Each structure stands twice: as C-alpha cells, then as structure tokens.
Amino acid sequence: MDIELFMVVAVVAAGSAPVTEDLLRKSSEHNEGIISTLEEVALHQRDIDKIENIGNWCRELKILDLTSNVIPKIENLHKLKKLEYLKLGLNVIERIENLEGCESLKKLDLTVNFIGELTSIESLQSLQFLEEMYLMGNPCTEFEGYREYVVATLPRLKFLDGHEITKSERIRAYQNIHENRPIIMQQQKKHLVQRQKEKDQSCLLEEVSKDSEKITEEVKSAEEEAAEEKKFWDEQVPYTPETRMRVHDHIQKKKEERENANKPKTKERRERKLVADDGRILNVNEAKFDFQLTEDDEQQTIVLDIAVYRYMDTSLINIDVNPTYVTGTIRGKVFQLVLPEEVQPSLSQAQRLKTNGHLVLTMPKMKQIIKPVNAAKSQPVKSPNAQESRVETSSEKGAEILEIDPNAAGRSIDYRNIIKENEVIKKSMASRQPWWTKKSEERAPDEDFVDDPDVPPLV
C-alpha cells in the first residue's frame, strides 16, 4: 500500500496468554467449566498469538470468537467438525487457509485483517454450508473486481460484507470471472511485492530502534517520556502487520512499566549463613517456632521439643540429627540448633505428640555414665539420744509429741489411759450410753394397786 495513513489499531488486553486449558475453563463458566461439551467460547482481547489446543479439547464447538488478538495464521481448527461461526476479526492474518476441515462452517468473519492474497478464498470452495463472509478492512477489498471474483468463486455464498448477493449479481459475476481473474492476479502480485518491501523496511527500522534503545538507557524525566510517547502516537506509518505488532509491543512495555512502578519494593532476601567463617555451626530459626531443649540425667538423653503446629503435615518437616547439632527445614524454613553435648544420631528417635502435635527428638548422649542399678539406700545409725533430738527438733517447729514411759518398752500400751479420767468425764461418758444398755429401775406399786392373778404378766 502506497498510501501513508495514521495507524489505527485495536488495543488488546495486556499480557501474553496462549490458549491453555485454564483459559478455556475460565471462558466456559456458562457451561460449569466443562470444556469437552462446550459449544460456544469467547476468547476476544486475550492477546493470543497462535491458535492451538482448541481443536483437541473443544470438539463440540459451534461458535468460536477470537476477535482482537494478534493471530498471524489460521491453523489447528480442522478437528472442529461442528463449528458454524468463526470470528477472526482484528488480527494480523494475511491469508485464508486451513479451514477445509470445518465442514459445518456457515459464517466467517475476517474483518480488519491484512488479507491481500485474494485467491486464497478458493480453499473455501469445499465448504458446502458457508453462506456469509466478511472481508471489510482488508487490502484485497481495494482490488478491482473484488466482489465479483468472490461471488463467482464461492457460488453458495449468500451474504458478502453484510450485503445480500442477488441473482443478477451472481450471473454477472459468472460471466466476468475469466476477465476478472487475471486482473485480480495482477493486483495480488503487486501487493505481495509491496508487502515484501514493507517487511524489509520494518526489519531495518527494528534494528535501528534497538540500537537507539541501547544508547539511550539513561533515566528520563516525566516530560521527556511524555514527549516520546506523543511522538510515537503522532508518527505516520503504513498500516501493516509489522507496525501493528510494534504498537502492540509498545503497549505491553508501558503496561509492564506501570505495573512495576506500582509494585511495592521488596527487600532482597540475603542468603542465610548456617556455618560461620571460622567453621562454627550457627543457631538458625527462620520459622520462628518455639522450642525447648532439656537434658534427662536418668535416661542420659537430650530431648528437643519443637512446638510445630498441631495440624501441620509431617511431610513438611525434614529434620536431620548430627552428633553436635540438629538441622533441617520446617515448611521450607531453616531450623538449626547446636547441642550442648555430643549425641548418637543412629539411636535418636523422632515422634509427633498426639496431644499438641509437637515434634520431640530424643537423642542419647554419646558419653554414657555407668550407674549402679537398684542400689540400696544406706540407713543412718540411730544414737541413744536420737529420739530426744528428734523431739527437740519437732518441738522447735511447734509440733506436740506424746511422751511414753520408757519402762513400758516391751509391754502392750493401753491407749485408753493416755488421758487422765476424772469424774466429769465418766459421767459424760455414762450419759452417752445407749438406752438399751441402761438398767431399768423398779418402782414401788401404787397404793390402790390390786394384783389380779387372772391377768397374765406383761413380759
């Protein structure tokens, strides 16, 4: 194209996003995320640069929308036998190809691409159901005889660029096909030569721009950046796939710069040292878990209790016992502790407590101290004055000791005579006797009492 014009492009979403399974599932929420039975999917403005995987995962597709991407070539769609509507507008496609396998295709949208090889539409002649096609905004639409050639080449087509094809128009196209084809071929050849020049020129401009970027790597002020941005968008360039990709890369670069500027600056994590320069093992607790290190003198072991989370998966814990220190990782964080004494790693044990989930390491000491087993405890020899001294000591504490007659040794002791009895105590004790143990006292009969022998005794 010899005409210089302002470059008009469709701004696509930032970030390169190839067609992945995750992308398809996100775009199939209306189908509960199931892609195998998906009949319609919209992948517009996803910055897709290659058609892939769709034909393998979505065999039931009927409508596929790939508008506003940077797709340079139609490919990998031959397995979509049920596809009826394909939208490829606002991409960088230069040739129609690889659609012969889409047997059910009815509508094809290639608006605003870079199709200049008009004869490539002959690959669509095998599509028996193709009725509607859009080629507006492509270089081939400027060819003389373009519409008549397309109508004659695709006899089943009913609509072209939104306009219905009439019977008279179709008859006239059939009549002029032999005259129009050489004209189309000539214009197409001229376009391809021009495209090659544009590609060569674009390569030179790209090399120059890269060299200039290397030279001007200095920090620029906001005013200088704004002036360069305005100059970039005001520049008049031919509308070609290369210039469109250049704009796309520029948008990507500015987007990344804004994202990087908004990101909080993170401090660079310095490498953790586990061994000092002089060879000493250092204590490290990156995970900041509480721990307790105790020595069991009876069992002659060193016990390390690390307070890991109760429900932490044991697979996240990797601890190694060495003779003089314990090292390992907990949730990817380093834990290292120097032991106060050398231990035996081969006899050490590790277990998780069921109550709180703590990790307990029991490590036998290397230098075992031999002690007598079940040694009898020596009894002190009692002196004659031991009891007196014990009484004196106890009395100092305020306790009262009952004194026993030393002459009563060997005799049974009557504990009832410990307290001296008196008359008051005896009476009180007698009054406390049960009623059935008391003797009944006989009283004298009354004066008017008559002893009748006929009455039997009461007892």
Helices and strands as residue ranges (DSSP letters): H 21-26, G 29-31, E 40-42, H 54-57, E 63-65, E 85-87, E 107-109, G 118-124, E 132-134, G 139-142, H 146-153, E 159-160, E 163-164, H 167-215, H 222-234, H 241-262, E 284-285, E 291-296, E 301-306, G 314-316, E 317-321, E 325-330, E 333-338, G 345-347, E 349-352, E 359-364, H 386-397, G 406-408, G 415-417, H 423-431, G 435-437
